[in-house]
């Protein structure tokens, strides 16, 4: 079954235990063609694990579990496995640690430039080069948030049979 998320999920704001809902795009039918879950029904998910990508090459992590399906205002237990959910990795912005990396690079470069160049000009050039190196390090090590935009598609496969009265 395919569902559409109602709200954004973001590792910067969300944590394990948070819940969100998604809306069923098309009706789910049984073997005889009877509608078991009508289109437009909502499914509640719980975030089991959510972690930002630790650096430029990291993937981040998002693990979900189904909680229930709400059909015609009634909640029913639903067991399923998320088979498809695409998320984006977005820079979470510059942190104090990232600014520190640039500052340390600038100070180290200035000191080294002063020592090696034996002049104020050497210190200035060293400071600029050191800040540039610190910036490159900060960019490569900055955390990136796992983001699932509102309106994203989730594909779900039932892992247990689903039934409801009526």
N, C-alpha and C positions, 0 to 999 in steps of 0.2 A: 504494500500500500504506500501511496505517496501523500505526504503531508506538507503543509506550509507553516513555517514558524510565525508566531504572532508578534514576537519582540526580539530585539537583538540580544545575543549572548556574547559576553566579553570577559576575558580572563582578568581584566583590570577591575571589574565590578562584581562579577559572579564568583561563587565559590561552591565547593562540593556541598551537596544538600539542597541547593536552590532548585526550585521547580519552574517550569515554563510550559506553555501549551502550544500545540500545533493543530491545524485544522485539516481534516481529511479531504483530499481533492476529489476523489471519486468513491462511490459506494463499494463496500466489500460485500461480496455475495458468497453463499455456500454452493455446494456441488449441484443443488437443484435450482440454482438461480435466485433463491430468496435473499433479499437484502438483509445482511446481518448487522452491518454498521453503515448507516446512511452517509452520503457525502455531506460535509459541513459539520460532522461530529468532531468533538475535540479530543485529543489525546494529551495526557499530562506526562511529561518526562521529568526525571530528576537527574541533576548533574552528579555523577559519581566521582569524576576527577576532571580538573581543569587546570592546566599549567601553561604559562606563556613559554615561548621559545627563548631559551637562555642566551642565545647569541645569533649572529647572522646566519649560521648554517643549521640552526636547530629547527625542529618541526613543531614544537608545542604539543599539547595533548588535550583531548576532549573525549570523555567517556560518559555515555548516557544510559539510563535504564528507563523502561516504560513503567508507569504507575497505574494508570487506568484510562478508560475511554468513557466519555460522557455522551450518552445517546438519549435523545429526547429528555434531557434534564436529569437522567439517572446515571450514576457512576457504576462502572463494571470493571473488574480486574482485567488487565490486559498484559500478557507476557509477550514481549517481542524483542528482536535484535535489530539495531540500526545497521543497515547495510551500506547506506550512502548518506553522507553529510559533508558537504564541502565547507571549509572555513578558510578565512583569510588570516594572514599574519600582518599586523600593523604595528608600526613603531609606537611604543607607549609614550614617547616624548623623552626629553632629556632629564635625567635624574641628577641628584646631587653627586652621586658616584661618577656619573659621566662627566660632569663639570670638573670634578676633581682630577680625572685622568688628563684632561686638557691642561689644567693648571699645573699639575706635576710635570707634564711634558714641557711646558713653557719655562718653569723654574729651572728644571734640569738643563734645558737647552741654554738658558741665559747664563747659568753658572759655567757650563762647559764652554760656551762661546767666550766668556770673559777670561777663563783660564787659558784656553788655547789661543785666543786672539789677542789677549793682553790689552784689550781696549773696550771702551763702552760700545763701540760699533759691533764688536764681536759678540758682546752680551745681547745686544738688540737682535742681531741676525740669529744667534743661537736660540733666543727666546721665541722668535717667530717660527723657526724650524721645529723647535721642541713642541710648540703649541700645535703645529700641523700634524706632527707625529701623534701627539696625544689625541687629537681629533679623530685621526684614522683608527686608533685603538678603540676610542669610545664608540665610533660608528659600528665597528665590527663586533663589539661585545654588548651592544645595547639590547635589552630585552624587547621582544615583539609580542604583543598581545594576540591571543587567539580570539577571532571575531567571527561570529555567525550573524550576518545582517538579518534584520526582520524581513520576512518574505522569502527566506531561503527554503529549499526543498530538503526533506528528510525522507529516505526510503526505509521502510520498516517491514521486516519479515516476522510473522507470528511464529513463536516457538512453542506455543501450546494452543490447543483449540479454544476458540472463543465462542461463548454462547450467552444468550440473554433471554429472559422470559418473553413470550409472545412472538 
